[in-house]
Amino acid sequence: MNKVLRREITLLQLVAYYFSTVVGVGIFIVPLFAAKIAGPASIVAWILSLICAYPFAMIFAHISQANQVSGSIQKFLENSWGKKFGGAIALFLVLSALFGNALLGFAAARYFNELFSCDFNVFLLGCVFLLIPMLFNMLEVGLSSKIQSIALVALVVIVEAIVITAIPHYDAKNLIPFAPNGWQAIIPAMTICFYSIVGWENVDAMAEEVKNPGASYTKAVKVAMCLIAAFYLSIAFTVIAIMNHGEILQTTTVLSAILAISMGEFSGKIGSVIAIVLLILAANAWVFGTSRIIFSLARDNVLPPLLSKISVTGLPYASILVQMIFYLAISVILVLFSVSEDTIVEVTSLNYIILYMIIFFSGFIKFKKSFYKFLSCAAMLLTFFLFCQSSMLKIGTCILMLLLCLLYTYSLKNGISSLLKRKVI
């Protein structure tokens, strides 16, 4: 069977995938985390983070244009440093994405608990919510992309309407003191905000299914950056303008809190429904991208070839469905060890920082155009600075994950198929 995916994703659909992938869980959790750390000064952290998003977005779009296949980052690193190294980093990206994807389900579960005033375990309930985007991904790509785009536009309009209704409740007193924990708190707040500007690399995994990727990626990423910046800043500023720092410390969900203040407690329930739907759309984009990286690794014999199987409708169904096993495993581990979502966000952010440092260093060495070399250098220095702000324990955890991925791929002489055959013998 020909293991090549169909090109069905249009320019507008690519913009929708960029938006839903990058925004994701961040918009409903990270504004609170950042505001708790830096207070109103967190808006500075947001502005700086969004400025930093420009080189990230442009570099990954350039990689997709040059490597128009699923797992384009993997191919870029393979061409730069060898097949095994590219496979190891792609595998590390998959592990990071799986933890990030799980956060979407956990966030939806938290909103569900608030909506119905119940107390289900957010990790296990989150897996139930993750089933929805997995089933959605089993639809034909063209159809699922159209539904994704239409639903996303409708929800973004509704969310921005909610932000507008909150404007009369803005109070300048909530911005004083502007930096309750000192100006130095902006740096750790930026580290948290960084989680909200990752995801550009996830859309790279769709390169094999995008129509005219050479032109579409550059156009789509620029439009998406403008829309994402406006969306993030409108919500982040609303949070600090309608609640004082003490109220922010007591809040767990963003959209419901905004609606409850601007339109009453019952309207907060509507906010929970909107948040759940938007989180499911974000999860759909992440499950899509992650499945394509898994598919690429399986096609290259780094993962079991079974995961590269394609349905008659052109879907890599095995790489989609296998993700649920990992989501269940992550949930069970988190329940057993009582790990908080804050820790997951921080470790996932650090994983992406490490990935970005590797990719940007590779770009600085391998890109031919000086513009992209400059962007790679700037992005590499920024990510290294953010890396240095993390604790040694979290750095050690992420480095261990990376080393295990490297150990795994370099132990494969002729791919996993030969390894499995040796074990059977």
N, C-alpha and C positions, 0 to 999 in steps of 0.2 A: 504493500500500500504506500502511495506517495505521501510522505510526511511533511507536506507543505500546507500552510494555512491560507485561507482565502482573504483577498483584500476587499473588505466591505465597509471599513470605518471612514466616514467622510470628515471634512475639515471641522464642521460644526460639532460633530459627535466627538472628535478628538479634543476640542475645547471643553466639552462637557466632562470628558474623562479626566482631563487635567484638573478642572475645578473640583470635581467630587473626590478625586484622589488626594489632592493637596489639602483641601479644607478638612474633609473627614471628621474624625473625632476631635481634632484640635480646637475647632471653634466653640465646642460646647464644654470643654474641660480646661484647656490651657489658659484662656483669659482669666479664669479664677485662680489657677495655680500661680500665674505671673503676678496678678494683683495682690495675692496673699504675700508674695515675696517682696515686691517693690512698691505696693500701693499704687497711687495714681501715676507714679513715675514709670510704671510698667508700659505706659503708652509709648515712652521713649524706646523701651526695649523692643516693642512691636515694630516701630518705624525702622529702627536699625536692622532688625531681622528681615523685614520685607525688602530693604535695600540690598541686603546680602543675598536675597533669593534670586536677584537678576543674573549674576554669573552662574549660579547653580543651574537655573532653568535653561539658559542659553547653551551651556556646555553639554547638558544631557540631550537637548534637541539636536545639537551638532553631531553627537555620537549616533543618534538614531538615523540621521540623514546619511551618515557614512556606512552604517551597518544596518541594513533594512531587513532584519530578521528578528524573530522572537529571541529574547535574551541578547539584545544588541550590546549591552554593557559587557556581557560575557565574551562576545566576539571581539570587542574592542580590546579588552584586557588580554585575551588569547593572542591577538595580533601584536600586542605590545610586549608581553612577558612570557608567552607560552601557554599551551592548552591546559595544563594542569593548574597553573596559577589562576587562569581565567575561570576554570570550573570551580575552584575553591572559593573565590570571591563571590561568584554567583550563588554558590551554596550558602555562604554566609549571609548574602542578601535575602535568600529565601527564608532562613531562620529568623532574621530580623523582621521581615515582612509578616511572617506568621504571628509573631508576638504583637506587632502593630495592628494586624487585622483583628486579633482577638480583642484588643482594646475597644474596637468599634462595637463588638457584640456586648462587652461588659458595660459600655456607656449606655447602649440601648436598654439593657437590663436595669440599669440604675434609674433611667427615666421611667421605665415601666413600673418599677416599685413605687416611685413617687406618684405616678398617675393613679394607681389603684390602692395606694396606702398599704402596700404589703411589704414583706421582708424576705423575699426569695434570695437565695445565694446568687449574687450577680455573676459569678464565674460560670456556674452551671446553666443559669438562665441565658447567659450570653451565648452559649453554644446553640441554644434553640434559635436565637435570632440570627446566628450565622448560617443556619440551614437555609434561610430565605434567599440570601444572595447566591448561595451555591446552586440552589434549584433554578434561580433566575439565570445564572450563567449557562445552564443547560439549554436555553433557547438559542435559536440561530443568532449569530453575531449581529447581523443587520437589524433584526427585530429588537433584540435586547438593547442595542445602542440607541435606537429611536425612542424606546420607552424611557431609557435612562436620561436622555436629553430633555424630553418633554417634562418629565416629572421633576427634574432638577431645576429647570427654569421656573416652573410653577412654585416650587418650594422656596427658592431664593427670593422671588417677588414677595411671597408671604412673610418671610423672615425680615426683609427690609421694611415691609409695612409695619411690622411689630416694632422695629427700631424707631421708626418715625413717630409712632404713637407714644414712645417713651420720652421724646424730646421735651414735652412740657414738664416732665418730672426731673429734668436735669437740675442739679443744685451745685453751685460753685463751691459751697462749703464742703462738699464731699471730696474736693480736690485739695483740701488743706488738712494736714500737711501733705505736700506733694510727694515727698520721699520719707515716709514714716520710719523706714529701716535704713535710711542713708542712701546716698547716690551710688555707693558701691553695690547695692542690691540689684542694680540694673543688669550687671553682668550675669549673676545666676538666673535672673529672670529671662535674659536673652537665651541662656542655655535651654530653659524650658520652652521658650517660644520657638526655638529651633525645630522642635518636634512638629510644629505647625507648618513649616515651609519645606519639609521633606515630602517626597512623593513624585518628583519629576522623573526620577529613575524608574518608577513603576510604569509610567506611560511609555517609556522606552521599550518595554517588553511587548508592546502592541505593534511594533514597527512592521512586522510581517503581515499585518492585517489592515494597515492604513493605505488608503488610496493616495497615490502620488506622494509618498513620504518625504521626498526630497524638498518639496515646496510646502507641504501641509504642516510639518513640525515647526518651522520658523514662524509661520503666520499664527498658528494655534497657540504657541507658547507665549507670544507677546500679548495677544488678546486675553489669555488666561491670567497672566501676571497682573494686568490692570484690574480685572474683575475681582481677583482674589484679594489684592491689596485693599480695594474699596470695601469689600465684604468684611475682612478681618478688622480693619480700623473702625468701622462703624459699630461693630459689636463690642470690641475691646473698650472703646471710649464710652459707650453706653453703660457698660458694667461699672466703671469707676465714677461715672457722672450721676448715677441714680442711687448708688449705695456707698455709705462711708466704709472705712477700712474695717471697722468692727463687724458690720453686717456682711461684708465680703468673706470674712473669716468663718462665718456661720453658714455660708451658702455652699451647696453641693452641685447645683445645676444652673446653667446660665439662662437659657431661654425661658424657662418656667419662672425664674426670679424676675426677669424683666417684665414679663406679662403680668405677674401677680402685682407688681408695683404700679404698672401703668394702667391696667384694666381690671384689677381685682383678682381674688384668689382663684375663682373658677376658670378664668382665662389662662391661668398658669397651667391648668390641665391640658388646654389646647396646645400650649407650648411644648408639653411633653410628647404629645402625639406627633407634632411637626418634627421635633428632634429625632424621634425614633425612626420616622420615615427617611429623613435626610441621612441619618447614620447608616441605615440599610443601603441607601444608594451609594454612599461612600464605600461601604463594605463590598458592594457589588463590583466597584471599580478595582478595589484591592485584590479581591479574589480572582478577578479577570487577569490582572497583571501578574500576580504570583503564580497562577496556573501556567502562564506562558513561559515563565522562567523555569519552572519545574519541567515543562514539556521540552524546552531547549536542552536542559541538562540530561533528560532521559534520552533524547534523540542523539546526544553525543556520548551516550553510554556511561555517563557519570552517575546517574540514578537508574534504577531498573527500567529496561526498555518498555515494559508494560505501561509505564506512565506516559509514553509518547503515542499511545494509540489514539486515532482520530475517528470520530463517528462519521456516518454517511452524510451528515449535515456540515461536516468540516470542523467539529468541536473536539478539542483535546480533553475528552470527558474524564479520563482516568486522572489527569493532573488536577482537575477541578475537585473531584470527589475525595481524593486522598487527603486533602487539606483538613477535612473534618476530623480525621484521626489525630492530627496534631493539635487542633483546637481543644479536643477533649482531653488530650494529655496535658496541655498547658493549664487547663482549668483545674484538673485533678491536682497537679503539682502546686498550684497557687492556693487551693483550698487546704491541702495538707500542711503547707509551710506558712500559711497566713501572710502571704506577700501582698503589700498594698499596691493599688494602681499607680500611685506616685512613683514607686520604685520601678514599675514596668515602664512608665513613660521615660524616666531618666535613663534606664539601661538601653531602651530602644533608641532614644535620641543619641546616646553615645555610640551605639552600634553604627548608626547612620553617619555619625561624624567620622568614625574610623573608615568606613566605606568611602566616604567622600574624599578623605585625605588621600587614599590610595588612588582613586579615580582621577582626582585633580592633579596629583603628582604625575600620573601616567599621561594626562593631557598636556601638561607642561613640557614633558619630554618628547611626546610623539606628535602633537598637533603641528601642522605646517604653517598655518596662518598665525601671524603675530597677535592678532586680536584675540584669538582663542588661547594662545599661550599666556597673554596678559591676564585674561579672565581666570585661567587655571591657577596662575601664581597667586592672584588676589584671593581666590576661593580657598586655596590650599593653606595660606597663612591664616585666614579667618578660622577655618575648621581646626587647625592646630591650636589656635588660641582658645577656642571653646573646649577642645580636648583637655587642655591643661587645667581647666576650671573644675573638672570632675574629680570625685574622690578616688583614692587608690583602690578601694574595694571594688567599685563599679568598673574602673578601668581594667582591673585584673580579671573580673568576670567576663567582660567583652573580649579581651585578648585571648582568654582561654577558649572561648567559642570559636574565635578566628583560627587559633592554632589547631583545634580539633578538625575544622574544615580542611585546613591545609594538609594535616596528617592523613585524613581520609583520601583526598584526591591523589596525593603523591604516593599512596600505598597501592593505587590501582595501576597495574602495568599495562593492561590492554582493555581497561574499562571494567565496569561492574559485572558484565556478562561472564567474562573469563573468571572473575573471582567467585561468582556463584557456582560455576561449573566445577571449579577446584574443590569447593566445599561439598558439592554433591558427591564427587568422586571420593 
